[in-house]
Amino acid sequence: MMTRIALIFALLLNASLSSAQSSLVSTEWFAEHANDDKIILIDMSDNLQYLRFHLPGAINLPYGFLVQDKNKVSLSVDKTQLIKLLGQIGISQDSYVIVYDDIGGKNAARLLWELDQLDHPKSAMLDGGLVKWIREGRPISAEAPKLYPTTYHAKAQTNAATATIKDVAPASRDPKTVLIDVRSDEEYLGNPKYPRSGHIPGAKWWEWDQAISLEKGFTFRSDAELMNELNAIGLKDKDQPVVLYCRSGHRATHSYYTLRHLGFKNVRVYDASMKEYEQKKDLPVQKGKQP
């Protein structure tokens, strides 16, 4: 009798998890499911902030563990290194990985982008992250949870969501691809004092943090609002190829997450971004408001 009850409970729990596996989960939903065995909660806030307080049970994963510097360019760590890291912090293929930080998801999005390229089945961002959680008066902790290392078996090891310099350079870029610069407007416009400042010719501008509302606890703005803004820069077809870039690939992964959340299917990040592009003296840069 007890075995049957346990089986029914497990089925109900799995159904509950499945129904909530959008790419964005609310603090309300997470508060109800925080103790679910399959959930691994990852905190990608600043290290000092994590030591001060974090969500109970959250595992700290510094952003720097996911990137490496090569020739003054920030790039993803090797997939083998990433897979080993995931296992060390207890993530397996069965884990429902929920990630957050304290800056609107800018760090958290990097891990979600990497998990996409491993074809990880269940991952999401906690909407509003630490900021919204604290504003709602929910419990916090200063204790680091015990880790249960495992072996992560990746379903794939691809760079399907990663673009290269050939994908953004004007002479070799696919004309059907929409190139978007997600840096600040000052960076996009360029500075007359610096000849290699400005943007990649043809790139449209949509700053990464336009996706979130600071007034509402760093939560994402409505899908309708975001789509209206993307439509205004000419991005309407969710099947259209899109390449995003910033200075180092950091902000661009957040915009990748935003577009994927909205249902865009063919989105890539130019990981090396302007740190690499501006080193190529033979490639043009453009100043001003025109793409």
Buried (B, 14 or more C-beta within 10 A) or exposed (E): EEEEEEEEEEEEBEEBBEEBEEBBBBBEBBEEBBEBEBBBBBBBBBEEBBEEBBBBBBBBBBBEBBBEEEEEBBBBBEBEEBBBBBBBBBBBBEBBBBBBBBBBBBBBBBBBBBBBBBEBEBBBBBBBBBBBBBEEEBEBEEEBBEEEEBEBEBEEEEEEBBBBBEBBBEEEBEEEBBBBBBBBEEBBBBEEEEEBBBBBBBBBBBBBBBBBBEEBBBBBBEEEEBBEEBEEEEBEEBEBBBBBBBBBBBBBBBBBBBBBBBEBEBBBBBBBBBBBBBBEEEBEBBBEEEB
